[in-house]
Amino acid sequence: MIRFFSKIRYKLAAENRVAKYTRYAIGEILLVVIGILIALQINNWNENRKELKAQNKLLINLYENLSADSIFLVENRQSMLTIIETQRQIQAVREEQLKSTDINSPQSIRASIRYSSITKENHPDIATKVFNETLKEEIRTYYRLIASLENSYSQYDNVVKQIIRPYLAKNLVFNPDFLFENQNQLNNQNILNLEQFHLIIERDDFGQILFESNLKANETVAFFDELLTANSKLRQSIQNEIK
């Protein structure tokens, strides 16, 4: 097409027909410009398709990590509820509403869980890579809740490792046979020496430890609940965004 216009332009120039030559020259320029714009548009369209594809892949991976997170959140929340139930039963013994031998899982008093967010580990800065501003803010909110949960659980974990376990060891509550005797003989035994454990339950200093432990455990469960709600909402938002 450009060669066609060029031939006409040369012919008009040779015939000294300036007005028509000018119009054809302008037409040729416009044709070139239009061709360039179309090429740029096609290139932009291809780039947008690539970006959208990459964004969808990122969001799908994020969704899968959030789904895994939700499973671990439920499991860890249940573990914390087991600990809280043990604390409640111990307090019931202190209030003479329950026999110490009826505590279901006394060893849970010294238990800690292993919590970490797969989403946070795999996507520490994902909010900066998401296009949708509303979704970006939801992700930031979710990460702030993770930080709050981690802080709350860290406080509970410190109570267990720095206060409860040393207290139990000092009062000879641990049962060393649990680890060192033949495992087949330990089926009906406990990591705690239950006789010693029953002796310390009603002590005032143990009551103070129980109070602090229960306070931190309940706070942690509240953050688990809040994070689970945010997790479900964020996964729904991601599903709506994936194209």
Helices and strands as residue ranges (DSSP letters): H 2-14, H 18-94, G 100-102, G 106-110, H 118-122, G 126-129, H 133-159, I 160-164, H 165-170, H 177-180, G 183-185, H 194-200, H 204-241
